[in-house]
Amino acid sequence: MSAAKNVNGYLINQAKDGQWWLTGSDGESVAGPFPSEALAIEVASVFEDTPAPAARRRGNKD
């Protein structure tokens, strides 16, 4: 296993089974598995997270 690479803010990691994964800086899996490191890097270079939806305001409805 090689050291994780940082591409576009995502880490490229190789799992014990040889597959490649994109993970966030917090270690959470984002995408994968990929059969090669090159493919994981290609996906990470164009990958964009969608922002979380805005929280709904809850007001008193009298």
PDB file of N, CA, C and O in Angstrom:
ATOM      1  N   MET A   1       0.844  -1.187   0.000  1.00  0.00           N
ATOM      2  CA  MET A   1       0.000   0.000   0.000  1.00  0.00           C
ATOM      3  C   MET A   1       0.882   1.241   0.000  1.00  0.00           C
ATOM      4  O   MET A   1       1.903   1.300   0.685  1.00  0.00           O
ATOM      5  N   SER A   2       0.471   2.211  -0.769  1.00  0.00           N
ATOM      6  CA  SER A   2       1.243   3.442  -0.870  1.00  0.00           C
ATOM      7  C   SER A   2       0.614   4.535  -0.019  1.00  0.00           C
ATOM      8  O   SER A   2      -0.503   4.391   0.479  1.00  0.00           O
ATOM      9  N   ALA A   3       1.341   5.612   0.135  1.00  0.00           N
ATOM     10  CA  ALA A   3       0.833   6.751   0.902  1.00  0.00           C
ATOM     11  C   ALA A   3      -0.324   7.395   0.147  1.00  0.00           C
ATOM     12  O   ALA A   3      -0.357   7.388  -1.083  1.00  0.00           O
ATOM     13  N   ALA A   4      -1.262   7.947   0.891  1.00  0.00           N
ATOM     14  CA  ALA A   4      -2.425   8.600   0.288  1.00  0.00           C
ATOM     15  C   ALA A   4      -1.984   9.844  -0.478  1.00  0.00           C
ATOM     16  O   ALA A   4      -1.098  10.578  -0.043  1.00  0.00           O
ATOM     17  N   LYS A   5      -2.617  10.063  -1.621  1.00  0.00           N
ATOM     18  CA  LYS A   5      -2.359  11.258  -2.421  1.00  0.00           C
ATOM     19  C   LYS A   5      -3.539  12.194  -2.266  1.00  0.00           C
ATOM     20  O   LYS A   5      -4.685  11.752  -2.176  1.00  0.00           O
ATOM     21  N   ASN A   6      -3.260  13.491  -2.236  1.00  0.00           N
ATOM     22  CA  ASN A   6      -4.304  14.500  -2.130  1.00  0.00           C
ATOM     23  C   ASN A   6      -4.551  15.081  -3.516  1.00  0.00           C
ATOM     24  O   ASN A   6      -3.657  15.676  -4.119  1.00  0.00           O
ATOM     25  N   VAL A   7      -5.781  14.902  -4.021  1.00  0.00           N
ATOM     26  CA  VAL A   7      -6.167  15.415  -5.337  1.00  0.00           C
ATOM     27  C   VAL A   7      -7.476  16.164  -5.188  1.00  0.00           C
ATOM     28  O   VAL A   7      -8.483  15.579  -4.791  1.00  0.00           O
ATOM     29  N   ASN A   8      -7.475  17.451  -5.502  1.00  0.00           N
ATOM     30  CA  ASN A   8      -8.684  18.263  -5.478  1.00  0.00           C
ATOM     31  C   ASN A   8      -9.354  18.235  -4.097  1.00  0.00           C
ATOM     32  O   ASN A   8     -10.577  18.332  -4.000  1.00  0.00           O
ATOM     33  N   GLY A   9      -8.565  18.104  -3.047  1.00  0.00           N
ATOM     34  CA  GLY A   9      -9.106  18.087  -1.691  1.00  0.00           C
ATOM     35  C   GLY A   9      -9.540  16.718  -1.204  1.00  0.00           C
ATOM     36  O   GLY A   9     -10.017  16.594  -0.076  1.00  0.00           O
ATOM     37  N   TYR A  10      -9.389  15.689  -2.025  1.00  0.00           N
ATOM     38  CA  TYR A  10      -9.755  14.322  -1.652  1.00  0.00           C
ATOM     39  C   TYR A  10      -8.501  13.474  -1.536  1.00  0.00           C
ATOM     40  O   TYR A  10      -7.518  13.704  -2.241  1.00  0.00           O
ATOM     41  N   LEU A  11      -8.539  12.506  -0.657  1.00  0.00           N
ATOM     42  CA  LEU A  11      -7.414  11.593  -0.503  1.00  0.00           C
ATOM     43  C   LEU A  11      -7.667  10.346  -1.330  1.00  0.00           C
ATOM     44  O   LEU A  11      -8.779   9.819  -1.345  1.00  0.00           O
ATOM     45  N   ILE A  12      -6.638   9.876  -2.017  1.00  0.00           N
ATOM     46  CA  ILE A  12      -6.695   8.644  -2.796  1.00  0.00           C
ATOM     47  C   ILE A  12      -5.989   7.584  -1.969  1.00  0.00           C
ATOM     48  O   ILE A  12      -4.788   7.683  -1.719  1.00  0.00           O
ATOM     49  N   ASN A  13      -6.734   6.571  -1.543  1.00  0.00           N
ATOM     50  CA  ASN A  13      -6.192   5.515  -0.688  1.00  0.00           C
ATOM     51  C   ASN A  13      -6.381   4.158  -1.334  1.00  0.00           C
ATOM     52  O   ASN A  13      -7.369   3.919  -2.028  1.00  0.00           O
ATOM     53  N   GLN A  14      -5.419   3.267  -1.098  1.00  0.00           N
ATOM     54  CA  GLN A  14      -5.546   1.892  -1.570  1.00  0.00           C
ATOM     55  C   GLN A  14      -5.949   1.025  -0.392  1.00  0.00           C
ATOM     56  O   GLN A  14      -5.308   1.049   0.658  1.00  0.00           O
ATOM     57  N   ALA A  15      -7.019   0.256  -0.575  1.00  0.00           N
ATOM     58  CA  ALA A  15      -7.484  -0.660   0.462  1.00  0.00           C
ATOM     59  C   ALA A  15      -6.634  -1.927   0.454  1.00  0.00           C
ATOM     60  O   ALA A  15      -5.847  -2.150  -0.466  1.00  0.00           O
ATOM     61  N   LYS A  16      -6.795  -2.739   1.467  1.00  0.00           N
ATOM     62  CA  LYS A  16      -6.017  -3.967   1.578  1.00  0.00           C
ATOM     63  C   LYS A  16      -6.276  -4.926   0.421  1.00  0.00           C
ATOM     64  O   LYS A  16      -5.412  -5.733   0.079  1.00  0.00           O
ATOM     65  N   ASP A  17      -7.474  -4.840  -0.190  1.00  0.00           N
ATOM     66  CA  ASP A  17      -7.796  -5.734  -1.300  1.00  0.00           C
ATOM     67  C   ASP A  17      -7.270  -5.232  -2.644  1.00  0.00           C
ATOM     68  O   ASP A  17      -7.508  -5.866  -3.672  1.00  0.00           O
ATOM     69  N   GLY A  18      -6.556  -4.098  -2.653  1.00  0.00           N
ATOM     70  CA  GLY A  18      -5.968  -3.561  -3.861  1.00  0.00           C
ATOM     71  C   GLY A  18      -6.837  -2.544  -4.579  1.00  0.00           C
ATOM     72  O   GLY A  18      -6.379  -1.927  -5.541  1.00  0.00           O
ATOM     73  N   GLN A  19      -8.071  -2.350  -4.148  1.00  0.00           N
ATOM     74  CA  GLN A  19      -8.961  -1.370  -4.755  1.00  0.00           C
ATOM     75  C   GLN A  19      -8.600   0.032  -4.263  1.00  0.00           C
ATOM     76  O   GLN A  19      -8.001   0.186  -3.199  1.00  0.00           O
ATOM     77  N   TRP A  20      -8.964   1.045  -5.036  1.00  0.00           N
ATOM     78  CA  TRP A  20      -8.654   2.434  -4.719  1.00  0.00           C
ATOM     79  C   TRP A  20      -9.924   3.178  -4.356  1.00  0.00           C
ATOM     80  O   TRP A  20     -10.970   2.943  -4.962  1.00  0.00           O
ATOM     81  N   TRP A  21      -9.855   4.075  -3.377  1.00  0.00           N
ATOM     82  CA  TRP A  21     -11.006   4.819  -2.871  1.00  0.00           C
ATOM     83  C   TRP A  21     -10.690   6.302  -2.765  1.00  0.00           C
ATOM     84  O   TRP A  21      -9.548   6.687  -2.514  1.00  0.00           O
ATOM     85  N   LEU A  22     -11.719   7.137  -2.959  1.00  0.00           N
ATOM     86  CA  LEU A  22     -11.648   8.562  -2.658  1.00  0.00           C
ATOM     87  C   LEU A  22     -12.217   8.724  -1.264  1.00  0.00           C
ATOM     88  O   LEU A  22     -13.306   8.228  -0.973  1.00  0.00           O
ATOM     89  N   THR A  23     -11.490   9.414  -0.402  1.00  0.00           N
ATOM     90  CA  THR A  23     -11.987   9.691   0.938  1.00  0.00           C
ATOM     91  C   THR A  23     -11.844  11.180   1.220  1.00  0.00           C
ATOM     92  O   THR A  23     -10.995  11.863   0.648  1.00  0.00           O
ATOM     93  N   GLY A  24     -12.689  11.658   2.108  1.00  0.00           N
ATOM     94  CA  GLY A  24     -12.590  13.037   2.546  1.00  0.00           C
ATOM     95  C   GLY A  24     -11.463  13.181   3.544  1.00  0.00           C
ATOM     96  O   GLY A  24     -10.863  12.188   3.956  1.00  0.00           O
ATOM     97  N   SER A  25     -11.173  14.397   3.931  1.00  0.00           N
ATOM     98  CA  SER A  25     -10.100  14.638   4.900  1.00  0.00           C
ATOM     99  C   SER A  25     -10.419  14.023   6.252  1.00  0.00           C
ATOM    100  O   SER A  25      -9.520  13.797   7.063  1.00  0.00           O
ATOM    101  N   ASP A  26     -11.706  13.750   6.502  1.00  0.00           N
ATOM    102  CA  ASP A  26     -12.117  13.127   7.756  1.00  0.00           C
ATOM    103  C   ASP A  26     -12.057  11.601   7.697  1.00  0.00           C
ATOM    104  O   ASP A  26     -12.371  10.930   8.679  1.00  0.00           O
ATOM    105  N   GLY A  27     -11.652  11.047   6.539  1.00  0.00           N
ATOM    106  CA  GLY A  27     -11.534   9.603   6.389  1.00  0.00           C
ATOM    107  C   GLY A  27     -12.796   8.926   5.896  1.00  0.00           C
ATOM    108  O   GLY A  27     -12.798   7.712   5.694  1.00  0.00           O
ATOM    109  N   GLU A  28     -13.880   9.683   5.693  1.00  0.00           N
ATOM    110  CA  GLU A  28     -15.134   9.109   5.219  1.00  0.00           C
ATOM    111  C   GLU A  28     -15.028   8.789   3.726  1.00  0.00           C
ATOM    112  O   GLU A  28     -14.538   9.606   2.946  1.00  0.00           O
ATOM    113  N   SER A  29     -15.487   7.604   3.333  1.00  0.00           N
ATOM    114  CA  SER A  29     -15.473   7.219   1.929  1.00  0.00           C
ATOM    115  C   SER A  29     -16.395   8.119   1.126  1.00  0.00           C
ATOM    116  O   SER A  29     -17.534   8.367   1.520  1.00  0.00           O
ATOM    117  N   VAL A  30     -15.893   8.608  -0.009  1.00  0.00           N
ATOM    118  CA  VAL A  30     -16.659   9.494  -0.877  1.00  0.00           C
ATOM    119  C   VAL A  30     -17.062   8.754  -2.146  1.00  0.00           C
ATOM    120  O   VAL A  30     -18.209   8.856  -2.580  1.00  0.00           O
ATOM    121  N   ALA A  31     -16.131   8.008  -2.751  1.00  0.00           N
ATOM    122  CA  ALA A  31     -16.413   7.274  -3.981  1.00  0.00           C
ATOM    123  C   ALA A  31     -15.454   6.099  -4.106  1.00  0.00           C
ATOM    124  O   ALA A  31     -14.345   6.120  -3.573  1.00  0.00           O
ATOM    125  N   GLY A  32     -15.897   5.094  -4.809  1.00  0.00           N
ATOM    126  CA  GLY A  32     -15.053   3.934  -5.045  1.00  0.00           C
ATOM    127  C   GLY A  32     -15.849   2.662  -4.858  1.00  0.00           C
ATOM    128  O   GLY A  32     -17.028   2.721  -4.509  1.00  0.00           O
ATOM    129  N   PRO A  33     -15.257   1.559  -5.074  1.00  0.00           N
ATOM    130  CA  PRO A  33     -13.845   1.326  -5.364  1.00  0.00           C
ATOM    131  C   PRO A  33     -13.536   1.507  -6.850  1.00  0.00           C
ATOM    132  O   PRO A  33     -14.409   1.408  -7.712  1.00  0.00           O
ATOM    133  N   PHE A  34     -12.259   1.774  -7.108  1.00  0.00           N
ATOM    134  CA  PHE A  34     -11.756   1.915  -8.466  1.00  0.00           C
ATOM    135  C   PHE A  34     -10.661   0.870  -8.665  1.00  0.00           C
ATOM    136  O   PHE A  34      -9.916   0.572  -7.732  1.00  0.00           O
ATOM    137  N   PRO A  35     -10.557   0.311  -9.872  1.00  0.00           N
ATOM    138  CA  PRO A  35      -9.564  -0.742 -10.101  1.00  0.00           C
ATOM    139  C   PRO A  35      -8.125  -0.238 -10.194  1.00  0.00           C
ATOM    140  O   PRO A  35      -7.186  -1.021 -10.054  1.00  0.00           O
ATOM    141  N   SER A  36      -7.945   1.069 -10.431  1.00  0.00           N
ATOM    142  CA  SER A  36      -6.579   1.587 -10.544  1.00  0.00           C
ATOM    143  C   SER A  36      -6.471   2.957  -9.880  1.00  0.00           C
ATOM    144  O   SER A  36      -7.455   3.682  -9.736  1.00  0.00           O
ATOM    145  N   GLU A  37      -5.261   3.279  -9.486  1.00  0.00           N
ATOM    146  CA  GLU A  37      -4.997   4.583  -8.893  1.00  0.00           C
ATOM    147  C   GLU A  37      -5.244   5.696  -9.908  1.00  0.00           C
ATOM    148  O   GLU A  37      -5.762   6.756  -9.557  1.00  0.00           O
ATOM    149  N   ALA A  38      -4.875   5.454 -11.163  1.00  0.00           N
ATOM    150  CA  ALA A  38      -5.056   6.463 -12.209  1.00  0.00           C
ATOM    151  C   ALA A  38      -6.529   6.819 -12.382  1.00  0.00           C
ATOM    152  O   ALA A  38      -6.861   7.990 -12.563  1.00  0.00           O
ATOM    153  N   LEU A  39      -7.400   5.843 -12.329  1.00  0.00           N
ATOM    154  CA  LEU A  39      -8.827   6.109 -12.470  1.00  0.00           C
ATOM    155  C   LEU A  39      -9.356   6.881 -11.265  1.00  0.00           C
ATOM    156  O   LEU A  39     -10.163   7.798 -11.422  1.00  0.00           O
ATOM    157  N   ALA A  40      -8.911   6.519 -10.071  1.00  0.00           N
ATOM    158  CA  ALA A  40      -9.328   7.240  -8.866  1.00  0.00           C
ATOM    159  C   ALA A  40      -8.868   8.701  -8.930  1.00  0.00           C
ATOM    160  O   ALA A  40      -9.618   9.601  -8.551  1.00  0.00           O
ATOM    161  N   ILE A  41      -7.662   8.938  -9.397  1.00  0.00           N
ATOM    162  CA  ILE A  41      -7.138  10.304  -9.529  1.00  0.00           C
ATOM    163  C   ILE A  41      -7.943  11.086 -10.559  1.00  0.00           C
ATOM    164  O   ILE A  41      -8.245  12.261 -10.351  1.00  0.00           O
ATOM    165  N   GLU A  42      -8.291  10.438 -11.672  1.00  0.00           N
ATOM    166  CA  GLU A  42      -9.082  11.107 -12.707  1.00  0.00           C
ATOM    167  C   GLU A  42     -10.445  11.519 -12.170  1.00  0.00           C
ATOM    168  O   GLU A  42     -10.898  12.633 -12.431  1.00  0.00           O
ATOM    169  N   VAL A  43     -11.101  10.647 -11.429  1.00  0.00           N
ATOM    170  CA  VAL A  43     -12.403  10.972 -10.850  1.00  0.00           C
ATOM    171  C   VAL A  43     -12.257  12.090  -9.822  1.00  0.00           C
ATOM    172  O   VAL A  43     -13.056  13.027  -9.817  1.00  0.00           O
ATOM    173  N   ALA A  44     -11.264  12.010  -8.962  1.00  0.00           N
ATOM    174  CA  ALA A  44     -11.062  13.030  -7.924  1.00  0.00           C
ATOM    175  C   ALA A  44     -10.792  14.401  -8.533  1.00  0.00           C
ATOM    176  O   ALA A  44     -11.179  15.420  -7.961  1.00  0.00           O
ATOM    177  N   SER A  45     -10.137  14.433  -9.677  1.00  0.00           N
ATOM    178  CA  SER A  45      -9.785  15.715 -10.280  1.00  0.00           C
ATOM    179  C   SER A  45     -11.003  16.477 -10.788  1.00  0.00           C
ATOM    180  O   SER A  45     -10.942  17.698 -10.931  1.00  0.00           O
ATOM    181  N   VAL A  46     -12.105  15.788 -11.061  1.00  0.00           N
ATOM    182  CA  VAL A  46     -13.313  16.461 -11.542  1.00  0.00           C
ATOM    183  C   VAL A  46     -14.473  16.372 -10.561  1.00  0.00           C
ATOM    184  O   VAL A  46     -15.542  16.926 -10.818  1.00  0.00           O
ATOM    185  N   PHE A  47     -14.282  15.690  -9.453  1.00  0.00           N
ATOM    186  CA  PHE A  47     -15.359  15.462  -8.487  1.00  0.00           C
ATOM    187  C   PHE A  47     -15.678  16.744  -7.731  1.00  0.00           C
ATOM    188  O   PHE A  47     -14.773  17.470  -7.318  1.00  0.00           O
ATOM    189  N   GLU A  48     -16.968  17.020  -7.550  1.00  0.00           N
ATOM    190  CA  GLU A  48     -17.421  18.168  -6.775  1.00  0.00           C
ATOM    191  C   GLU A  48     -18.542  17.711  -5.855  1.00  0.00           C
ATOM    192  O   GLU A  48     -19.495  17.070  -6.298  1.00  0.00           O
ATOM    193  N   ASP A  49     -18.431  18.033  -4.604  1.00  0.00           N
ATOM    194  CA  ASP A  49     -19.504  17.739  -3.660  1.00  0.00           C
ATOM    195  C   ASP A  49     -20.643  18.714  -3.887  1.00  0.00           C
ATOM    196  O   ASP A  49     -20.427  19.873  -4.239  1.00  0.00           O
ATOM    197  N   THR A  50     -21.840  18.236  -3.683  1.00  0.00           N
ATOM    198  CA  THR A  50     -22.984  19.146  -3.705  1.00  0.00           C
ATOM    199  C   THR A  50     -23.196  19.658  -2.289  1.00  0.00           C
ATOM    200  O   THR A  50     -23.090  18.889  -1.334  1.00  0.00           O
ATOM    201  N   PRO A  51     -23.489  20.927  -2.140  1.00  0.00           N
ATOM    202  CA  PRO A  51     -23.667  21.463  -0.787  1.00  0.00           C
ATOM    203  C   PRO A  51     -24.899  20.864  -0.117  1.00  0.00           C
ATOM    204  O   PRO A  51     -25.856  20.469  -0.784  1.00  0.00           O
ATOM    205  N   ALA A  52     -24.860  20.805   1.184  1.00  0.00           N
ATOM    206  CA  ALA A  52     -25.999  20.306   1.950  1.00  0.00           C
ATOM    207  C   ALA A  52     -27.179  21.255   1.780  1.00  0.00           C
ATOM    208  O   ALA A  52     -26.987  22.462   1.634  1.00  0.00           O
ATOM    209  N   PRO A  53     -28.405  20.716   1.799  1.00  0.00           N
ATOM    210  CA  PRO A  53     -29.565  21.607   1.658  1.00  0.00           C
ATOM    211  C   PRO A  53     -29.649  22.556   2.843  1.00  0.00           C
ATOM    212  O   PRO A  53     -29.208  22.241   3.948  1.00  0.00           O
ATOM    213  N   ALA A  54     -30.226  23.725   2.586  1.00  0.00           N
ATOM    214  CA  ALA A  54     -30.379  24.718   3.646  1.00  0.00           C
ATOM    215  C   ALA A  54     -31.339  24.185   4.711  1.00  0.00           C
ATOM    216  O   ALA A  54     -32.314  23.496   4.411  1.00  0.00           O
ATOM    217  N   ALA A  55     -31.040  24.516   5.927  1.00  0.00           N
ATOM    218  CA  ALA A  55     -31.905  24.088   7.037  1.00  0.00           C
ATOM    219  C   ALA A  55     -33.211  24.877   6.981  1.00  0.00           C
ATOM    220  O   ALA A  55     -33.227  26.071   6.682  1.00  0.00           O
ATOM    221  N   ARG A  56     -34.278  24.191   7.272  1.00  0.00           N
ATOM    222  CA  ARG A  56     -35.576  24.868   7.296  1.00  0.00           C
ATOM    223  C   ARG A  56     -35.746  25.608   8.596  1.00  0.00           C
ATOM    224  O   ARG A  56     -35.353  25.136   9.663  1.00  0.00           O
ATOM    225  N   ARG A  57     -36.326  26.751   8.488  1.00  0.00           N
ATOM    226  CA  ARG A  57     -36.610  27.522   9.706  1.00  0.00           C
ATOM    227  C   ARG A  57     -37.929  27.052  10.284  1.00  0.00           C
ATOM    228  O   ARG A  57     -38.918  26.857   9.579  1.00  0.00           O
ATOM    229  N   ARG A  58     -37.904  26.885  11.551  1.00  0.00           N
ATOM    230  CA  ARG A  58     -39.142  26.500  12.227  1.00  0.00           C
ATOM    231  C   ARG A  58     -39.572  27.632  13.131  1.00  0.00           C
ATOM    232  O   ARG A  58     -38.909  27.947  14.119  1.00  0.00           O
ATOM    233  N   GLY A  59     -40.651  28.217  12.793  1.00  0.00           N
ATOM    234  CA  GLY A  59     -41.162  29.327  13.604  1.00  0.00           C
ATOM    235  C   GLY A  59     -42.474  28.923  14.262  1.00  0.00           C
ATOM    236  O   GLY A  59     -43.069  27.901  13.920  1.00  0.00           O
ATOM    237  N   ASN A  60     -42.893  29.705  15.169  1.00  0.00           N
ATOM    238  CA  ASN A  60     -44.168  29.445  15.817  1.00  0.00           C
ATOM    239  C   ASN A  60     -45.290  29.819  14.862  1.00  0.00           C
ATOM    240  O   ASN A  60     -45.331  30.934  14.342  1.00  0.00           O
ATOM    241  N   LYS A  61     -46.169  28.910  14.643  1.00  0.00           N
ATOM    242  CA  LYS A  61     -47.332  29.170  13.784  1.00  0.00           C
ATOM    243  C   LYS A  61     -48.533  29.302  14.683  1.00  0.00           C
ATOM    244  O   LYS A  61     -49.143  28.310  15.080  1.00  0.00           O
ATOM    245  N   ASP A  62     -48.871  30.547  15.004  1.00  0.00           N
ATOM    246  CA  ASP A  62     -49.995  30.794  15.908  1.00  0.00           C
ATOM    247  C   ASP A  62     -51.264  31.020  15.143  1.00  0.00           C
ATOM    248  O   ASP A  62     -52.315  31.243  15.743  1.00  0.00           O
TER     249      ASP A  62
END
